């Protein structure tokens, strides 16, 4: 059995992409093209997720309950974020339009991008 060296951010993206595909058939090449991640990295990601119990043995079906538990309780410990300096960027977290109506905050958080449309703390 392979050693598990911890999750990487793209692992979460890949698992969520597989869930978004639903019952449609998918291949590594289609995930690679759609996500802009190499086939070898997707393969390694699926291996890490399988060892972590987030995807089944065949690496085709996400264990949704385990993923939800990981997202709810574990992700902040695995990928901790410390806000950086004030920069121009793309709204993220509660600063994104989709989430703004659900949260009240005086501070924006952004992914740094010189073409971004708001100022906020870099994440």
N, CA, C and O atoms as a DFTB+ gen file, in Angstrom:
492 C
 N C O
     1  1       0.847      -1.179       0.000
     2  2       0.000       0.000       0.000
     3  2       0.893       1.243       0.000
     4  3       1.931       1.273       0.662
     5  1       0.485       2.246      -0.735
     6  2       1.229       3.494      -0.827
     7  2       1.116       4.307       0.444
     8  3       0.122       4.227       1.165
     9  1       2.140       5.083       0.706
    10  2       2.136       5.994       1.841
    11  2       1.268       7.211       1.510
    12  3       1.293       7.713       0.387
    13  1       0.514       7.671       2.483
    14  2      -0.328       8.853       2.307
    15  2       0.424      10.053       2.857
    16  3       0.686      10.129       4.057
    17  1       0.773      10.991       1.985
    18  2       1.546      12.163       2.399
    19  2       0.677      13.392       2.621
    20  3       1.181      14.515       2.590
    21  1      -0.589      13.205       2.840
    22  2      -1.471      14.338       3.089
    23  2      -2.190      14.813       1.839
    24  3      -1.771      14.545       0.712
    25  1      -3.265      15.512       2.066
    26  2      -4.082      16.024       0.981
    27  2      -3.460      17.295       0.403
    28  3      -2.677      17.978       1.063
    29  1      -3.822      17.590      -0.828
    30  2      -3.408      18.815      -1.507
    31  2      -4.670      19.549      -1.943
    32  3      -5.719      18.927      -2.111
    33  1      -4.580      20.871      -2.129
    34  2      -5.787      21.634      -2.489
    35  2      -6.509      21.101      -3.719
    36  3      -7.739      21.095      -3.755
    37  1      -5.763      20.653      -4.730
    38  2      -6.415      20.167      -5.948
    39  2      -7.229      18.907      -5.696
    40  3      -8.130      18.600      -6.477
    41  1      -6.939      18.164      -4.623
    42  2      -7.707      16.961      -4.309
    43  2      -9.170      17.305      -4.062
    44  3     -10.068      16.596      -4.515
    45  1      -9.401      18.393      -3.343
    46  2     -10.770      18.827      -3.058
    47  2     -11.460      19.257      -4.347
    48  3     -12.619      18.914      -4.579
    49  1     -10.749      20.006      -5.184
    50  2     -11.321      20.464      -6.462
    51  2     -11.700      19.277      -7.335
    52  3     -12.777      19.261      -7.931
    53  1     -10.823      18.285      -7.413
    54  2     -11.081      17.113      -8.254
    55  2     -12.285      16.333      -7.735
    56  3     -13.128      15.907      -8.524
    57  1     -12.375      16.139      -6.427
    58  2     -13.527      15.415      -5.861
    59  2     -14.833      16.166      -6.116
    60  3     -15.844      15.555      -6.460
    61  1     -14.814      17.482      -5.947
    62  2     -16.025      18.269      -6.206
    63  2     -16.397      18.243      -7.682
    64  3     -17.581      18.248      -8.019
    65  1     -15.408      18.216      -8.563
    66  2     -15.680      18.110     -10.003
    67  2     -16.356      16.780     -10.314
    68  3     -17.314      16.737     -11.086
    69  1     -15.865      15.698      -9.720
    70  2     -16.467      14.377      -9.950
    71  2     -17.917      14.373      -9.473
    72  3     -18.787      13.812     -10.140
    73  1     -18.180      14.987      -8.338
    74  2     -19.559      15.076      -7.841
    75  2     -20.415      15.886      -8.814
    76  3     -21.560      15.521      -9.081
    77  1     -19.871      16.977      -9.343
    78  2     -20.654      17.825     -10.252
    79  2     -20.997      17.118     -11.559
    80  3     -21.990      17.455     -12.203
    81  1     -20.186      16.146     -11.952
    82  2     -20.449      15.377     -13.171
    83  2     -21.660      14.478     -12.993
    84  3     -22.342      14.143     -13.961
    85  1     -21.922      14.092     -11.757
    86  2     -23.074      13.231     -11.472
    87  2     -22.857      11.816     -11.955
    88  3     -21.778      11.253     -11.769
    89  1     -23.865      11.237     -12.571
    90  2     -23.806       9.849     -13.028
    91  2     -23.182       9.694     -14.410
    92  3     -23.096       8.581     -14.930
    93  1     -22.751      10.790     -15.003
    94  2     -22.133      10.707     -16.324
    95  2     -20.775      10.015     -16.232
    96  3     -20.060      10.148     -15.238
    97  1     -20.440       9.283     -17.276
    98  2     -19.143       8.619     -17.335
    99  2     -18.046       9.669     -17.517
   100  3     -18.224      10.624     -18.273
   101  1     -16.924       9.502     -16.836
   102  2     -15.799      10.418     -16.995
   103  2     -14.494       9.628     -17.066
   104  3     -14.413       8.483     -16.620
   105  1     -13.490      10.264     -17.630
   106  2     -12.165       9.678     -17.728
   107  2     -11.151      10.685     -17.209
   108  3     -11.446      11.874     -17.086
   109  1      -9.952      10.195     -16.907
   110  2      -8.892      11.077     -16.434
   111  2      -8.619      12.198     -17.430
   112  3      -8.368      13.338     -17.039
   113  1      -8.669      11.869     -18.716
   114  2      -8.379      12.888     -19.734
   115  2      -9.409      14.019     -19.712
   116  3      -9.060      15.187     -19.889
   117  1     -10.674      13.667     -19.493
   118  2     -11.703      14.717     -19.460
   119  2     -11.542      15.595     -18.218
   120  3     -11.709      16.812     -18.295
   121  1     -11.219      14.983     -17.073
   122  2     -10.971      15.782     -15.865
   123  2      -9.763      16.687     -16.080
   124  3      -9.783      17.857     -15.700
   125  1      -8.723      16.150     -16.682
   126  2      -7.506      16.909     -16.940
   127  2      -7.800      18.131     -17.807
   128  3      -7.361      19.238     -17.495
   129  1      -8.531      17.930     -18.876
   130  2      -8.864      19.023     -19.795
   131  2      -9.734      20.073     -19.121
   132  3      -9.466      21.269     -19.232
   133  1     -10.765      19.634     -18.429
   134  2     -11.712      20.566     -17.829
   135  2     -11.127      21.343     -16.661
   136  3     -11.501      22.493     -16.433
   137  1     -10.207      20.725     -15.912
   138  2      -9.643      21.380     -14.733
   139  2      -8.278      22.012     -14.984
   140  3      -7.788      22.784     -14.160
   141  1      -7.665      21.686     -16.119
   142  2      -6.341      22.222     -16.392
   143  2      -5.275      21.641     -15.471
   144  3      -4.303      22.315     -15.130
   145  1      -5.463      20.388     -15.071
   146  2      -4.524      19.673     -14.203
   147  2      -4.032      18.466     -14.985
   148  3      -4.815      17.814     -15.675
   149  1      -2.748      18.163     -14.885
   150  2      -2.196      17.048     -15.657
   151  2      -2.844      15.717     -15.258
   152  3      -3.312      15.546     -14.132
   153  1      -2.857      14.794     -16.198
   154  2      -3.428      13.473     -15.956
   155  2      -2.693      12.782     -14.810
   156  3      -3.326      12.138     -13.974
   157  1      -1.376      12.906     -14.759
   158  2      -0.617      12.247     -13.689
   159  2      -0.970      12.824     -12.325
   160  3      -1.043      12.081     -11.346
   161  1      -1.189      14.135     -12.241
   162  2      -1.559      14.739     -10.958
   163  2      -2.976      14.339     -10.559
   164  3      -3.242      14.147      -9.372
   165  1      -3.879      14.209     -11.508
   166  2      -5.227      13.737     -11.188
   167  2      -5.160      12.307     -10.681
   168  3      -5.839      11.962      -9.714
   169  1      -4.359      11.478     -11.316
   170  2      -4.195      10.093     -10.878
   171  2      -3.648      10.031      -9.448
   172  3      -4.166       9.285      -8.618
   173  1      -2.614      10.805      -9.163
   174  2      -2.047      10.841      -7.801
   175  2      -3.069      11.373      -6.801
   176  3      -3.153      10.882      -5.675
   177  1      -3.842      12.368      -7.207
   178  2      -4.874      12.919      -6.343
   179  2      -5.915      11.862      -5.989
   180  3      -6.317      11.739      -4.832
   181  1      -6.348      11.100      -6.992
   182  2      -7.333      10.052      -6.738
   183  2      -6.754       8.979      -5.823
   184  3      -7.478       8.410      -5.007
   185  1      -5.462       8.697      -5.945
   186  2      -4.813       7.747      -5.031
   187  2      -4.842       8.274      -3.601
   188  3      -5.169       7.531      -2.676
   189  1      -4.502       9.553      -3.408
   190  2      -4.542      10.143      -2.062
   191  2      -5.959      10.112      -1.504
   192  3      -6.167       9.781      -0.337
   193  1      -6.923      10.455      -2.336
   194  2      -8.318      10.478      -1.883
   195  2      -8.830       9.083      -1.549
   196  3      -9.610       8.913      -0.613
   197  1      -8.394       8.092      -2.307
   198  2      -8.794       6.706      -2.038
   199  2      -8.204       6.247      -0.704
   200  3      -8.898       5.622       0.098
   201  1      -6.938       6.552      -0.466
   202  2      -6.313       6.183       0.808
   203  2      -6.955       6.895       1.991
   204  3      -7.009       6.347       3.092
   205  1      -7.442       8.118       1.768
   206  2      -8.090       8.895       2.824
   207  2      -9.550       8.497       3.024
   208  3     -10.199       8.979       3.953
   209  1     -10.075       7.621       2.161
   210  2     -11.468       7.202       2.283
   211  2     -12.461       8.184       1.705
   212  3     -13.640       8.155       2.056
   213  1     -11.995       9.064       0.815
   214  2     -12.876      10.060       0.223
   215  2     -13.443       9.637      -1.127
   216  3     -14.370      10.267      -1.636
   217  1     -12.892       8.575      -1.707
   218  2     -13.397       8.034      -2.967
   219  2     -13.305       6.514      -2.869
   220  3     -12.462       5.985      -2.144
   221  1     -14.164       5.824      -3.591
   222  2     -14.211       4.367      -3.469
   223  2     -12.961       3.688      -4.034
   224  3     -12.094       4.337      -4.620
   225  1     -12.889       2.379      -3.847
   226  2     -11.735       1.580      -4.246
   227  2     -11.439       1.709      -5.741
   228  3     -10.278       1.722      -6.151
   229  1     -12.497       1.803      -6.552
   230  2     -12.332       1.927      -8.011
   231  2     -12.024       3.355      -8.450
   232  3     -11.770       3.605      -9.629
   233  1     -12.045       4.286      -7.506
   234  2     -11.753       5.703      -7.758
   235  2     -12.722       6.318      -8.760
   236  3     -12.327       7.114      -9.613
   237  1     -13.971       5.950      -8.652
   238  2     -14.997       6.483      -9.558
   239  2     -16.133       7.179      -8.812
   240  3     -16.780       8.066      -9.368
   241  1     -16.385       6.788      -7.556
   242  2     -17.526       7.336      -6.810
   243  2     -17.038       7.962      -5.514
   244  3     -16.410       7.301      -4.687
   245  1     -17.336       9.249      -5.349
   246  2     -16.920       9.980      -4.153
   247  2     -17.771       9.525      -2.967
   248  3     -18.990       9.393      -3.073
   249  1     -17.109       9.290      -1.846
   250  2     -17.814       8.987      -0.597
   251  2     -18.275      10.322      -0.017
   252  3     -17.574      10.957       0.771
   253  1     -19.467      10.722      -0.429
   254  2     -19.968      12.063      -0.131
   255  2     -20.007      12.378       1.359
   256  3     -19.634      13.477       1.770
   257  1     -20.451      11.433       2.164
   258  2     -20.549      11.691       3.598
   259  2     -19.162      11.975       4.185
   260  3     -19.008      12.877       5.008
   261  1     -18.159      11.208       3.764
   262  2     -16.799      11.447       4.242
   263  2     -16.271      12.795       3.761
   264  3     -15.609      13.511       4.512
   265  1     -16.566      13.141       2.502
   266  2     -16.106      14.417       1.969
   267  2     -16.759      15.582       2.706
   268  3     -16.087      16.558       3.040
   269  1     -18.053      15.489       2.959
   270  2     -18.748      16.557       3.687
   271  2     -18.145      16.712       5.080
   272  3     -17.920      17.831       5.541
   273  1     -17.886      15.603       5.742
   274  2     -17.276      15.659       7.072
   275  2     -15.895      16.318       7.005
   276  3     -15.549      17.137       7.857
   277  1     -15.115      15.954       5.990
   278  2     -13.797      16.563       5.813
   279  2     -13.916      18.065       5.561
   280  3     -13.189      18.855       6.163
   281  1     -14.831      18.460       4.671
   282  2     -15.001      19.877       4.364
   283  2     -15.485      20.661       5.579
   284  3     -15.046      21.785       5.823
   285  1     -16.393      20.056       6.332
   286  2     -16.968      20.722       7.493
   287  2     -15.983      20.868       8.648
   288  3     -15.899      21.923       9.276
   289  1     -15.241      19.801       8.920
   290  2     -14.445      19.783      10.139
   291  2     -12.934      19.755       9.941
   292  3     -12.195      20.138      10.848
   293  1     -12.461      19.316       8.790
   294  2     -11.028      19.121       8.647
   295  2     -10.287      20.090       7.756
   296  3      -9.092      20.318       7.944
   297  1     -10.975      20.660       6.796
   298  2     -10.264      21.434       5.776
   299  2      -9.535      22.642       6.357
   300  3      -8.463      23.005       5.872
   301  1     -10.093      23.262       7.375
   302  2      -9.434      24.445       7.940
   303  2      -8.134      24.094       8.651
   304  3      -7.257      24.944       8.805
   305  1      -8.009      22.835       9.085
   306  2      -6.770      22.411       9.734
   307  2      -5.728      21.954       8.714
   308  3      -4.527      22.115       8.927
   309  1      -6.192      21.392       7.620
   310  2      -5.285      20.910       6.582
   311  2      -4.777      22.067       5.724
   312  3      -3.611      22.085       5.328
   313  1      -5.643      23.024       5.439
   314  2      -5.283      24.169       4.596
   315  2      -5.576      25.472       5.337
   316  3      -6.479      26.211       4.946
   317  1      -4.821      25.766       6.409
   318  2      -5.098      26.989       7.171
   319  2      -4.793      28.233       6.344
   320  3      -3.860      28.238       5.541
   321  1      -5.571      29.269       6.538
   322  2      -5.387      30.523       5.825
   323  2      -5.158      31.653       6.818
   324  3      -5.851      31.761       7.830
   325  1      -4.188      32.480       6.516
   326  2      -3.938      33.686       7.295
   327  2      -4.072      34.852       6.324
   328  3      -3.306      34.943       5.365
   329  1      -5.022      35.736       6.551
   330  2      -5.178      36.869       5.635
   331  2      -3.885      37.673       5.520
   332  3      -3.171      37.883       6.501
   333  1      -3.606      38.115       4.301
   334  2      -2.401      38.896       4.036
   335  2      -2.709      40.375       3.988
   336  3      -3.602      40.859       4.683
   337  1      -1.972      41.081       3.172
   338  2      -2.117      42.528       3.060
   339  2      -3.317      42.903       2.190
   340  3      -3.919      42.055       1.532
   341  1      -3.643      44.181       2.203
   342  2      -4.748      44.715       1.404
   343  2      -4.288      44.785      -0.050
   344  3      -3.289      45.429      -0.370
   345  1      -5.042      44.105      -0.931
   346  2      -4.689      44.059      -2.352
   347  2      -5.958      44.104      -3.199
   348  3      -7.066      43.921      -2.696
   349  1      -5.773      44.348      -4.479
   350  2      -6.865      44.253      -5.438
   351  2      -6.988      42.788      -5.825
   352  3      -5.981      42.097      -5.982
   353  1      -8.229      42.309      -5.980
   354  2      -8.381      40.916      -6.346
   355  2      -9.808      40.525      -6.682
   356  3     -10.683      41.362      -6.902
   357  1     -10.001      39.218      -6.711
   358  2     -11.300      38.611      -7.023
   359  2     -11.939      38.185      -5.711
   360  3     -11.312      37.491      -4.910
   361  1     -13.171      38.590      -5.489
   362  2     -13.869      38.299      -4.235
   363  2     -13.948      36.796      -3.983
   364  3     -14.248      36.017      -4.888
   365  1     -13.676      36.402      -2.744
   366  2     -13.763      35.001      -2.348
   367  2     -14.358      34.924      -0.945
   368  3     -14.569      35.947      -0.293
   369  1     -14.621      33.719      -0.495
   370  2     -15.221      33.484       0.822
   371  2     -16.531      34.271       0.938
   372  3     -17.331      34.287       0.003
   373  1     -16.746      34.914       2.069
   374  2     -17.999      35.639       2.277
   375  2     -18.073      36.936       1.482
   376  3     -19.117      37.588       1.476
   377  1     -17.004      37.320       0.819
   378  2     -16.997      38.543       0.015
   379  2     -17.572      38.330      -1.383
   380  3     -17.916      39.296      -2.064
   381  1     -17.676      37.093      -1.810
   382  2     -18.231      36.788      -3.133
   383  2     -19.720      37.119      -3.146
   384  3     -20.413      36.919      -2.149
   385  1     -20.207      37.620      -4.266
   386  2     -21.618      38.016      -4.368
   387  2     -22.566      36.921      -3.926
   388  3     -23.589      37.203      -3.302
   389  1     -22.242      35.672      -4.242
   390  2     -23.117      34.555      -3.887
   391  2     -23.263      34.421      -2.370
   392  3     -24.333      34.056      -1.882
   393  1     -22.197      34.714      -1.622
   394  2     -22.216      34.537      -0.168
   395  2     -22.516      35.820       0.599
   396  3     -22.886      35.762       1.772
   397  1     -22.364      36.987      -0.047
   398  2     -22.528      38.264       0.640
   399  2     -23.886      38.412       1.324
   400  3     -23.988      39.015       2.392
   401  1     -24.918      37.859       0.705
   402  2     -26.254      38.001       1.284
   403  2     -26.453      37.129       2.525
   404  3     -27.429      37.305       3.254
   405  1     -25.538      36.195       2.770
   406  2     -25.665      35.296       3.909
   407  2     -24.790      35.704       5.102
   408  3     -24.996      35.219       6.214
   409  1     -23.815      36.594       4.872
   410  2     -22.875      36.998       5.913
   411  2     -22.764      38.516       5.963
   412  3     -22.858      39.196       4.941
   413  1     -22.565      39.027       7.156
   414  2     -22.334      40.455       7.331
   415  2     -20.882      40.622       7.770
   416  3     -20.459      40.048       8.774
   417  1     -20.122      41.411       7.012
   418  2     -18.724      41.640       7.343
   419  2     -18.286      42.980       6.772
   420  3     -18.722      43.385       5.694
   421  1     -17.424      43.654       7.505
   422  2     -16.876      44.922       7.032
   423  2     -15.623      44.701       6.190
   424  3     -15.175      45.624       5.510
   425  1     -15.050      43.497       6.220
   426  2     -13.798      43.213       5.530
   427  2     -14.032      42.277       4.355
   428  3     -14.740      41.278       4.475
   429  1     -13.435      42.607       3.228
   430  2     -13.466      41.732       2.054
   431  2     -12.238      40.840       2.048
   432  3     -11.173      41.233       2.525
   433  1     -12.389      39.632       1.506
   434  2     -11.277      38.730       1.272
   435  2     -11.208      38.478      -0.227
   436  3     -12.233      38.289      -0.882
   437  1      -9.996      38.476      -0.761
   438  2      -9.824      38.340      -2.212
   439  2      -8.685      37.393      -2.541
   440  3      -7.754      37.204      -1.758
   441  1      -8.791      36.796      -3.744
   442  2      -7.660      36.124      -4.359
   443  2      -6.935      37.220      -5.117
   444  3      -7.526      37.841      -6.000
   445  1      -5.674      37.478      -4.799
   446  2      -4.952      38.564      -5.461
   447  2      -4.975      38.434      -6.985
   448  3      -4.662      37.381      -7.540
   449  1      -5.348      39.517      -7.636
   450  2      -5.384      39.575      -9.098
   451  2      -5.439      41.043      -9.489
   452  3      -6.359      41.761      -9.098
   453  1      -4.460      41.487     -10.257
   454  2      -4.417      42.898     -10.643
   455  2      -5.630      43.314     -11.464
   456  3      -5.943      44.502     -11.550
   457  1      -6.308      42.353     -12.063
   458  2      -7.522      42.665     -12.830
   459  2      -8.786      42.523     -11.989
   460  3      -9.892      42.661     -12.510
   461  1      -8.633      42.246     -10.687
   462  2      -9.775      42.083      -9.812
   463  2     -10.568      43.356      -9.674
   464  3     -10.089      44.437     -10.017
   465  1     -11.793      43.233      -9.169
   466  2     -12.675      44.397      -9.113
   467  2     -12.906      44.942      -7.712
   468  3     -13.646      45.913      -7.557
   469  1     -12.283      44.339      -6.661
   470  2     -12.473      44.876      -5.312
   471  2     -11.148      44.833      -4.543
   472  3     -10.224      44.099      -4.895
   473  1     -11.089      45.634      -3.499
   474  2      -9.944      45.625      -2.591
   475  2     -10.314      44.779      -1.374
   476  3     -11.454      44.813      -0.911
   477  1      -9.345      44.020      -0.858
   478  2      -9.583      43.218       0.319
   479  2      -8.292      42.581       0.797
   480  3      -7.231      42.773       0.203
   481  1      -8.395      41.815       1.886
   482  2      -7.239      41.105       2.413
   483  2      -6.963      39.884       1.548
   484  3      -7.875      39.129       1.212
   485  1      -5.699      39.698       1.190
   486  2      -5.299      38.582       0.319
   487  2      -5.467      37.246       1.041
   488  3      -5.093      37.104       2.205
   489  1      -6.026      36.289       0.345
   490  2      -6.136      34.906       0.842
   491  2      -5.347      34.047      -0.116
   492  3      -5.270      32.831       0.065
